[in-house]
Amino acid sequence: MSGTNLATLSWLILGCESLAGGKAGRFQDGFIDAARSLVRQCKTADVPVYVKQIPIKGKVNRKISDWPKDLQIQDYPK
């Protein structure tokens, strides 16, 4: 989203791909770095971020306490 005017967003909901049967795409390899970048950009633009799930060891993880601290964000719009 670099170069995008994030101020036009009212909320960003962020989560990795999840498909039945464990057939999620391989883009998950770079998900954590991309998520961190998006979170930083949204914080700078004062856009609330809700992280709903992330990949851990190749599996979708929805348990927020397992995630890196900087991605344990579940903000709602005001």
C-alpha positions in Angstrom: 0.0 0.0 0.0 3.0 2.2 -0.2 2.1 5.4 -2.0 -1.6 5.0 -1.2 -3.4 7.7 0.7 -4.4 5.7 3.7 -6.3 8.7 5.2 -9.1 7.8 2.8 -9.6 4.5 4.7 -11.9 4.3 7.7 -10.7 0.8 8.8 -8.2 -1.9 7.7 -9.1 -5.5 8.5 -6.0 -7.7 8.0 -5.7 -11.5 7.9 -4.0 -14.2 6.0 -5.7 -16.4 3.4 -7.6 -19.3 4.9 -9.1 -22.0 2.7 -10.8 -25.3 3.7 -8.5 -28.3 3.6 -5.3 -26.4 4.2 -5.0 -25.2 0.6 -4.0 -21.6 1.3 -1.7 -19.9 -1.1 2.0 -19.6 -0.6 1.9 -15.8 -0.3 1.8 -16.4 3.5 5.6 -16.6 3.6 5.9 -12.8 3.5 2.7 -12.1 5.4 4.2 -11.1 8.8 6.5 -8.5 7.2 3.8 -7.1 5.0 1.4 -7.0 7.9 3.9 -5.0 10.0 4.4 -2.5 7.2 0.6 -2.0 6.8 0.1 -1.6 10.6 2.9 1.0 10.7 1.4 2.9 7.8 -2.1 2.8 9.3 -0.9 4.0 12.7 0.9 6.9 11.0 -2.3 7.8 9.1 -4.5 7.3 12.2 -6.5 4.4 10.6 -7.7 1.7 12.9 -6.4 -1.8 12.2 -8.1 -5.1 13.1 -5.8 -8.2 12.6 -8.1 -11.2 12.5 -5.6 -14.1 11.8 -2.0 -14.7 10.8 0.0 -17.7 9.5 2.2 -19.4 12.1 4.2 -22.4 11.0 2.2 -22.7 7.8 -1.2 -22.8 9.5 -3.8 -20.1 10.0 -3.8 -19.0 13.7 -6.7 -17.0 15.1 -5.4 -17.1 18.8 -4.2 -13.5 19.4 -2.0 -14.5 22.3 0.2 -16.7 20.0 0.9 -13.8 17.6 3.9 -11.4 17.7 3.0 -8.6 20.2 3.2 -5.9 17.5 0.4 -7.6 15.5 -1.9 -8.2 18.5 -4.1 -5.4 17.3 -7.9 -5.4 17.1 -9.0 -1.8 16.8 -12.4 -0.7 15.7 -13.4 2.6 14.0 -14.6 5.4 16.3 
